[in-house]
Amino acid sequence: MNHSIIDPSRLERIQFSNDEIARYSRHLIMPEVGLEGQKRIKAASVLCIGTGGLGSPIALYLAAAGIGRLGLVDYDVVDFSNLQRQILHTTKDVGRKKLNSARDRIREINPNVQIDLHDCLFRAENAMAIAAPYDVVIDGTDNFPTRYLSNDVCVFQKKPNVYGSIFRFDGQCTVFAPHLGGPCYRCLFPEPPPPGMVPTCAEGGVLGVLPGIIGVIQAIEAVKLILGNGKLLLGRLLHFDALDMRFKEFKLRRDPACPVCGDHPSITEPIDYEQFCGIPQARERQAELDALPSISVTDLKAKLDRRDRFVFLDIRERHEWDICHIGDATLVPPSEFNAHISGLDSADEIILICKNGGRSGAALRTLVDAGFARARNVAGGLDAWAEQVSSDFPRY
């Protein structure tokens, strides 16, 4: 690649103070960057969607590199569970808006960066307007509706979309930019997976240092786009396996039949991405589970205190059980539940619990369909137990 996405006319207005020259001196002495390259970095604007695991290293390193304008999109607050990987935020920030703690941290890194805060969900109704002022969009999210939305907006506005994703020990990164000759996200994933099939980090976990690797690679690709130097991850998907410490590369090709970037696009403006990804149907299925017989955590506590006789099943994995569990519950991993049913008596009172009621609700559905009339699900699961019954009960 031998061109930058930054219009050279914008560089005429860029000047550096002596402090900035000292700050960026290690860039300035590199022939691949130099004064003109640093001007391009300062003239550039980048939108980072998400200030979590990926967004943290992206924002920190782009700010340190001297990006002139950095837009951040997030609506969430800092939680203790974030601190294992989201290095923008600290213990003292728990309970604060992520955007506010991110802004303060970035200002400590580099006060010369203009920081735009977008305190909202990135949605079809606002995405085009939010993305419009920026040269590069970096996707640091972990949900499919936002990934498809950010992809489509970037195609419509002819902006590079620097994509990254993480799960447990695996991560991947690429640059989607059909206007530069590469594919888009839909070329790789024409259809989203069924809701719930691919766990989020909150459901499946992630190695805390992994987003540092992937997020930094995303930041590098953004800087290369701005400088116009180096070979981009355009048409190439870089996969990282942290357990084996191995990188693999896969070639990606633009799909001429792609509904967004293909030769005859059928999608030319943002659509209903929740509908496209099956979110309403998933909510309907969840509502059906919620309508099944249930018991509150306070009523469960009373039954345990009275030593009532009932069958108590914990529908989680062994490693979750090791973190915390209640009383004499019997652990039954979801994959083993169907085999466990044959050992149950439909005349018994059966109470099921899991982390938040989802997996135990699905198990209850199976029992109800099998004729177990006295089976109930613990509403809210162990999370509700920690909130309403035992404040010192571990949460994960």
C-alpha positions as CSV (number, residue, x, y, z in Angstrom):
1,M,0.0,0.0,0.0
2,N,1.5,3.3,-1.0
3,H,-1.2,5.8,-0.1
4,S,-2.8,7.2,3.0
5,I,-6.5,7.7,3.7
6,I,-5.7,11.2,4.9
7,D,-6.1,14.0,2.4
8,P,-2.7,15.8,2.1
9,S,-4.4,19.2,2.2
10,R,-5.3,18.6,5.8
11,L,-1.6,18.4,6.7
12,E,-1.0,22.1,6.0
13,R,-2.8,23.1,9.2
14,I,-0.9,20.7,11.4
15,Q,1.8,22.1,13.7
16,F,3.7,20.6,16.7
17,S,4.8,22.2,19.9
18,N,8.2,21.4,21.3
19,D,6.6,19.1,23.8
20,E,4.9,17.2,21.1
21,I,8.1,16.9,19.1
22,A,9.7,15.4,22.2
23,R,6.7,13.2,22.8
24,Y,6.7,11.8,19.3
25,S,10.4,11.8,18.8
26,R,10.7,8.0,18.4
27,H,8.2,8.3,15.5
28,L,9.9,11.3,13.9
29,I,13.2,9.6,13.6
30,M,11.7,6.6,11.7
31,P,11.9,7.2,7.9
32,E,8.6,5.3,7.5
33,V,6.9,7.9,9.7
34,G,8.9,11.1,9.9
35,L,7.3,14.5,10.3
36,E,4.8,14.1,7.5
37,G,3.7,10.7,8.9
38,Q,3.2,12.2,12.4
39,K,1.2,15.0,10.8
40,R,-1.0,12.4,9.2
41,I,-1.5,10.7,12.6
42,K,-2.4,14.1,14.2
43,A,-4.8,15.0,11.3
44,A,-6.5,11.6,11.6
45,S,-9.8,10.8,13.4
46,V,-10.7,7.3,14.6
47,L,-13.9,5.9,16.0
48,C,-13.6,3.1,18.5
49,I,-16.8,1.2,19.1
50,G,-16.5,-0.1,22.7
51,T,-14.2,0.8,25.5
52,G,-13.9,-2.8,26.9
53,G,-11.3,-5.5,26.4
54,L,-10.4,-4.6,22.8
55,G,-11.2,-0.9,23.1
56,S,-8.9,-0.4,26.0
57,P,-5.5,-1.1,24.2
58,I,-6.9,0.4,21.0
59,A,-7.7,3.7,22.7
60,L,-4.6,3.8,24.8
61,Y,-2.1,3.1,22.0
62,L,-3.8,5.4,19.5
63,A,-3.8,8.2,22.0
64,A,-0.1,7.6,22.8
65,A,0.7,7.6,19.1
66,G,-0.8,11.0,18.7
67,I,-4.2,10.5,17.0
68,G,-5.7,13.9,16.7
69,R,-9.3,12.9,17.3
70,L,-10.6,9.8,19.0
71,G,-14.3,9.0,19.2
72,L,-15.5,6.5,21.8
73,V,-18.8,4.7,21.8
74,D,-20.1,3.0,24.9
75,Y,-23.1,3.1,27.3
76,D,-22.0,0.7,30.0
77,V,-20.6,1.2,33.5
78,V,-17.4,-0.3,34.9
79,D,-17.9,-3.6,36.8
80,F,-15.4,-5.6,38.8
81,S,-15.5,-8.4,36.2
82,N,-14.2,-5.9,33.6
83,L,-10.9,-5.2,35.5
84,Q,-9.2,-8.5,34.5
85,R,-8.8,-7.2,30.9
86,Q,-10.2,-3.7,30.4
87,I,-7.1,-1.7,31.2
88,L,-8.7,1.6,30.5
89,H,-10.5,1.3,33.9
90,T,-9.3,0.8,37.4
91,T,-10.7,-0.4,40.7
92,K,-11.7,3.2,41.7
93,D,-13.8,3.4,38.5
94,V,-16.2,0.6,39.4
95,G,-19.7,2.0,39.1
96,R,-18.6,4.9,36.8
97,K,-19.5,5.3,33.2
98,K,-16.9,3.6,31.1
99,L,-16.7,6.7,28.8
100,N,-15.8,8.9,31.8
101,S,-13.1,6.7,33.1
102,A,-11.8,6.1,29.5
103,R,-11.6,9.9,28.9
104,D,-9.7,10.5,32.2
105,R,-7.2,7.7,31.4
106,I,-6.6,8.9,27.9
107,R,-6.0,12.5,29.0
108,E,-3.4,11.2,31.4
109,I,-1.7,9.4,28.4
110,N,-1.9,12.3,26.0
111,P,-3.7,15.6,26.7
112,N,-3.3,16.7,23.0
113,V,-6.0,14.2,21.8
114,Q,-9.5,15.4,21.1
115,I,-11.8,12.9,22.7
116,D,-15.4,12.6,21.5
117,L,-17.8,10.7,23.9
118,H,-20.8,8.9,22.4
119,D,-22.8,7.8,25.4
120,C,-25.2,5.4,23.6
121,L,-25.7,2.1,21.9
122,F,-24.4,2.0,18.4
123,R,-27.7,1.5,16.6
124,A,-29.1,1.7,13.1
125,E,-30.8,5.0,14.0
126,N,-27.6,6.8,15.0
127,A,-24.7,4.9,13.5
128,M,-24.4,6.8,10.2
129,A,-24.2,10.1,12.0
130,I,-21.8,8.9,14.6
131,A,-19.4,7.4,12.1
132,A,-19.5,10.2,9.5
133,P,-16.8,12.5,10.9
134,Y,-14.1,9.8,11.3
135,D,-11.5,8.4,8.9
136,V,-11.3,4.9,10.4
137,V,-13.8,2.8,12.4
138,I,-12.5,0.1,14.8
139,D,-14.9,-2.5,16.0
140,G,-14.2,-3.6,19.5
141,T,-17.6,-5.1,20.3
142,D,-18.6,-8.7,21.0
143,N,-22.2,-8.9,19.6
144,F,-23.3,-9.7,16.1
145,P,-25.9,-6.9,15.5
146,T,-23.2,-4.3,16.1
147,R,-20.6,-6.1,14.0
148,Y,-23.0,-6.2,11.0
149,L,-24.1,-2.6,11.6
150,S,-20.5,-1.3,11.8
151,N,-19.6,-3.2,8.7
152,D,-22.5,-1.9,6.7
153,V,-22.0,1.7,7.8
154,C,-18.3,1.5,6.8
155,V,-19.3,0.1,3.4
156,F,-21.9,2.8,2.8
157,Q,-19.5,5.6,3.9
158,K,-16.3,4.0,2.2
159,K,-14.4,3.8,5.5
160,P,-12.0,1.1,6.6
161,N,-13.4,-1.2,9.3
162,V,-10.7,-2.7,11.5
163,Y,-12.3,-5.8,13.0
164,G,-11.2,-7.9,15.9
165,S,-12.8,-10.6,18.1
166,I,-11.7,-12.6,21.1
167,F,-12.9,-15.7,22.9
168,R,-11.1,-17.7,25.6
169,F,-7.6,-18.2,24.2
170,D,-8.4,-17.3,20.6
171,G,-8.5,-14.0,18.8
172,Q,-8.6,-12.8,15.2
173,C,-8.2,-9.5,13.3
174,T,-8.6,-8.2,9.8
175,V,-9.4,-5.0,7.8
176,F,-12.7,-4.9,6.0
177,A,-12.6,-2.2,3.2
178,P,-14.3,-3.1,-0.1
179,H,-13.4,0.4,-1.5
180,L,-9.7,-0.5,-1.1
181,G,-10.1,-3.8,-2.8
182,G,-10.9,-6.1,0.1
183,P,-14.0,-7.9,1.3
184,C,-16.5,-6.8,4.0
185,Y,-17.7,-8.7,7.1
186,R,-20.7,-10.0,5.3
187,C,-18.4,-11.6,2.6
188,L,-17.0,-13.7,5.5
189,F,-20.2,-14.2,7.5
190,P,-23.2,-13.9,5.1
191,E,-25.6,-15.0,7.9
192,P,-25.3,-14.6,11.7
193,P,-25.3,-17.7,13.9
194,P,-28.4,-18.6,15.7
195,P,-28.8,-16.5,19.0
196,G,-27.0,-18.2,21.8
197,M,-24.9,-20.5,19.7
198,V,-21.7,-18.4,20.0
199,P,-21.1,-17.5,23.7
200,T,-20.0,-14.0,24.6
201,C,-17.0,-13.4,26.8
202,A,-19.3,-13.0,29.8
203,E,-20.7,-16.5,29.1
204,G,-17.5,-18.4,27.9
205,G,-14.7,-16.4,29.4
206,V,-11.6,-14.8,27.9
207,L,-7.9,-14.8,28.9
208,G,-7.3,-11.4,30.3
209,V,-4.2,-10.6,28.3
210,L,-5.6,-11.8,25.0
211,P,-7.5,-8.6,24.1
212,G,-4.2,-6.7,24.6
213,I,-2.7,-8.7,21.7
214,I,-5.7,-8.3,19.3
215,G,-6.4,-4.7,20.3
216,V,-2.9,-3.7,19.7
217,I,-2.9,-5.4,16.2
218,Q,-6.1,-3.4,15.5
219,A,-4.4,-0.2,16.5
220,I,-1.4,-1.0,14.3
221,E,-3.6,-1.6,11.3
222,A,-5.3,1.8,11.9
223,V,-2.0,3.6,12.1
224,K,-0.8,1.8,8.9
225,L,-4.0,3.0,7.1
226,I,-3.3,6.5,8.2
227,L,0.4,6.5,7.3
228,G,-0.2,4.6,4.0
229,N,2.8,2.3,4.8
230,G,3.0,-1.4,5.1
231,K,0.9,-4.4,4.0
232,L,-2.6,-4.2,5.5
233,L,-4.6,-7.1,6.8
234,L,-6.8,-6.5,3.7
235,G,-8.1,-9.8,2.4
236,R,-6.3,-11.6,5.2
237,L,-7.7,-12.9,8.5
238,L,-5.0,-13.2,11.2
239,H,-5.9,-15.8,13.8
240,F,-4.0,-16.0,17.1
241,D,-4.0,-19.1,19.4
242,A,-2.6,-18.0,22.7
243,L,-2.4,-21.5,24.1
244,D,-0.2,-22.7,21.3
245,M,1.3,-19.3,20.8
246,R,0.7,-19.5,17.1
247,F,-0.5,-17.2,14.4
248,K,-2.3,-18.4,11.3
249,E,-3.4,-16.5,8.3
250,F,-6.4,-17.1,6.1
251,K,-7.1,-15.5,2.8
252,L,-10.4,-13.7,2.4
253,R,-12.1,-12.7,-0.9
254,R,-14.8,-10.2,-1.7
255,D,-18.1,-11.9,-2.6
256,P,-19.5,-10.4,-5.8
257,A,-22.9,-11.5,-4.6
258,C,-22.6,-9.8,-1.2
259,P,-25.8,-7.9,-0.5
260,V,-23.8,-4.9,0.8
261,C,-20.5,-4.6,-1.1
262,G,-21.3,-6.9,-4.1
263,D,-21.8,-6.0,-7.7
264,H,-25.5,-5.5,-7.2
265,P,-26.1,-4.6,-3.6
266,S,-29.6,-5.1,-2.1
267,I,-28.8,-3.4,1.2
268,T,-28.0,0.3,0.7
269,E,-28.9,1.7,4.2
270,P,-28.9,0.4,7.8
271,I,-31.5,-2.3,8.5
272,D,-33.0,-3.8,11.6
273,Y,-29.9,-5.7,12.9
274,E,-31.6,-7.2,15.9
275,Q,-34.2,-8.7,13.6
276,F,-31.5,-9.9,11.2
277,C,-29.6,-11.6,14.0
278,G,-32.7,-13.2,15.5
279,I,-32.7,-11.2,18.7
280,P,-36.6,-10.8,18.9
281,Q,-37.0,-14.5,18.4
282,A,-34.5,-15.2,21.1
283,R,-36.4,-12.9,23.4
284,E,-39.6,-14.7,22.7
285,R,-38.0,-18.0,23.5
286,Q,-36.7,-16.5,26.8
287,A,-40.1,-15.1,27.6
288,E,-41.5,-18.7,27.2
289,L,-38.8,-20.0,29.6
290,D,-39.6,-17.2,32.0
291,A,-43.3,-18.2,32.0
292,L,-42.4,-21.7,33.2
293,P,-42.9,-22.6,36.9
294,S,-40.4,-20.8,39.1
295,I,-39.3,-20.1,42.6
296,S,-37.7,-17.0,44.1
297,V,-34.3,-17.1,45.8
298,T,-35.9,-16.0,49.0
299,D,-38.4,-18.9,48.9
300,L,-35.6,-21.2,48.1
301,K,-33.6,-19.9,51.1
302,A,-36.7,-20.6,53.3
303,K,-37.0,-24.1,52.0
304,L,-33.3,-24.8,52.7
305,D,-33.6,-23.4,56.2
306,R,-36.6,-25.6,56.9
307,R,-34.7,-28.6,55.4
308,D,-37.6,-29.3,53.1
309,R,-37.2,-32.4,51.0
310,F,-36.7,-31.8,47.3
311,V,-34.3,-32.6,44.5
312,F,-31.9,-29.7,44.0
313,L,-30.0,-29.6,40.6
314,D,-27.3,-27.2,39.6
315,I,-27.2,-26.9,35.8
316,R,-23.6,-25.5,35.3
317,E,-20.2,-26.7,34.4
318,R,-17.7,-28.1,36.9
319,H,-15.4,-25.1,36.8
320,E,-18.3,-22.9,37.7
321,W,-19.3,-25.2,40.5
322,D,-15.8,-24.9,41.9
323,I,-16.2,-21.1,42.2
324,C,-19.4,-21.2,44.2
325,H,-22.5,-23.4,44.9
326,I,-25.4,-23.6,47.3
327,G,-25.8,-26.3,49.9
328,D,-26.4,-29.9,48.8
329,A,-27.2,-29.2,45.2
330,T,-26.2,-31.9,42.7
331,L,-24.1,-30.7,39.8
332,V,-25.5,-31.7,36.4
333,P,-23.6,-30.1,33.5
334,P,-26.0,-29.1,30.7
335,S,-24.4,-31.6,28.3
336,E,-25.3,-34.4,30.7
337,F,-28.8,-33.3,31.7
338,N,-30.8,-35.4,29.2
339,A,-28.9,-38.6,30.4
340,H,-29.7,-37.6,34.0
341,I,-33.4,-37.4,33.5
342,S,-33.9,-41.1,33.6
343,G,-32.8,-41.2,37.2
344,L,-35.3,-38.6,38.3
345,D,-38.8,-39.3,39.7
346,S,-41.6,-37.2,38.3
347,A,-43.4,-37.4,41.7
348,D,-40.6,-35.5,43.4
349,E,-40.3,-31.7,43.8
350,I,-37.4,-30.7,41.6
351,I,-35.7,-27.3,41.8
352,L,-33.1,-26.3,39.2
353,I,-30.6,-23.4,39.4
354,C,-27.7,-22.0,37.3
355,K,-25.9,-18.7,37.1
356,N,-28.7,-16.5,35.9
357,G,-31.6,-18.8,35.2
358,G,-31.1,-19.4,31.5
359,R,-29.6,-22.9,31.4
360,S,-31.7,-24.1,34.2
361,G,-34.7,-22.7,32.4
362,A,-33.9,-24.7,29.3
363,A,-33.5,-27.8,31.4
364,L,-36.9,-27.1,33.1
365,R,-38.5,-26.9,29.6
366,T,-37.2,-30.4,29.0
367,L,-38.6,-31.7,32.3
368,V,-42.0,-30.1,31.8
369,D,-42.2,-31.6,28.3
370,A,-41.4,-34.9,29.8
371,G,-44.3,-34.7,32.4
372,F,-42.5,-33.5,35.5
373,A,-45.3,-31.4,37.0
374,R,-43.4,-30.4,40.2
375,A,-40.3,-29.0,38.6
376,R,-39.4,-25.3,39.1
377,N,-36.6,-23.0,38.1
378,V,-34.9,-20.5,40.4
379,A,-35.6,-17.1,39.0
380,G,-32.4,-15.1,38.5
381,G,-30.2,-18.0,39.5
382,L,-27.1,-17.6,41.6
383,D,-26.8,-13.9,40.6
384,A,-30.2,-13.3,42.3
385,W,-29.0,-15.3,45.3
386,A,-26.0,-13.0,45.7
387,E,-28.2,-9.9,45.3
388,Q,-31.1,-10.8,47.5
389,V,-30.0,-13.4,49.9
390,S,-26.3,-13.5,50.6
391,S,-24.3,-10.3,49.7
392,D,-21.0,-12.1,50.4
393,F,-21.8,-15.0,48.0
394,P,-19.2,-15.0,45.1
395,R,-20.3,-13.6,41.8
396,Y,-18.5,-14.3,38.5
